[in-house]
Structures are given as C-alpha cells and as structure tokens.
Amino acid sequence: MSDSSFVEHLRERARRKKARVAFPDAMDVRTLQAASELVRSGIAQPVVVGTRADVLRVAAEHSVDMQGI
C-alpha cells in the first residue's frame, strides 16, 4: 500500500467513525487551521481546549473559519 493510499484509508476510516479529536493548544493558529480542515473535509469533529473568547480572537486574527468547531 502506498503512503497516499494509506493516508486516504485512514481518512475514510475516521469519516465513517465520526471521530472526535481534542486539540489542547487552541491558542496556536496551526492548531486552529488543522481543526478547521478536519471540519471542512468531514474527517472528524475537533474539540479545541481554551476559553471561547481567546480561541475566537486568535481565529479572527488569522482568518481561520471556526464554523462547525
């Protein structure tokens, strides 16, 4: 199995399981971008850990779509 097909296999398994993924460092824009991508692609439901106001502020500062998170 090639690397790309293995990754796609993992993505499909996650989609079917409707997994939740916790992100403890929600003040890092890369974390918010990853969480946003998971929602956009339908892979998993992210849970970000942090105060709502702080998380939304960081997301807004970096234009990260938080819809669905």
C-alpha positions in Angstrom: 0.0 0.0 0.0 1.5 3.4 -1.0 1.8 6.2 1.5 -1.0 8.2 -0.1 -3.4 5.3 -0.2 -2.7 4.5 3.4 -3.4 8.1 4.4 -6.6 8.1 2.4 -7.6 4.8 4.1 -7.1 6.4 7.5 -9.2 9.4 6.5 -12.0 7.3 5.3 -12.0 5.2 8.5 -12.1 8.4 10.5 -15.0 9.8 8.4 -17.0 6.6 9.0 -16.4 6.6 12.7 -17.2 10.3 13.1 -14.3 10.6 15.4 -13.7 13.4 17.8 -10.2 14.8 18.1 -9.1 17.0 21.0 -6.6 19.8 20.4 -5.2 21.1 23.8 -3.2 24.0 22.3 -6.0 26.1 20.8 -4.0 29.3 21.1 -1.7 28.2 18.3 -3.0 29.2 14.9 -1.7 26.0 13.3 -4.0 24.0 15.7 -7.0 26.1 14.7 -6.2 25.6 11.0 -5.9 21.9 11.5 -9.2 21.8 13.3 -10.9 23.8 10.6 -9.5 21.5 7.9 -10.9 18.4 9.8 -14.4 20.0 9.7 -14.1 21.2 6.1 -13.1 17.7 4.9 -15.5 15.9 7.1 -12.8 13.7 8.6 -13.5 14.3 12.3 -15.2 16.6 14.8 -12.5 18.7 16.5 -12.7 19.9 20.1 -10.4 22.8 20.9 -9.4 23.5 24.5 -9.3 27.1 25.6 -11.6 29.9 26.5 -14.1 30.7 23.8 -13.2 34.4 23.6 -9.5 33.7 23.3 -9.9 31.0 20.7 -12.2 33.1 18.6 -9.8 36.1 18.9 -6.9 34.1 17.6 -9.0 32.6 14.8 -10.2 36.1 13.7 -6.6 37.5 13.8 -5.6 34.8 11.3 -8.8 34.4 9.3 -9.5 30.9 10.4 -13.0 29.6 9.8 -14.3 28.3 13.1 -17.8 27.3 11.8 -18.6 23.8 13.0 -16.0 23.8 15.7 
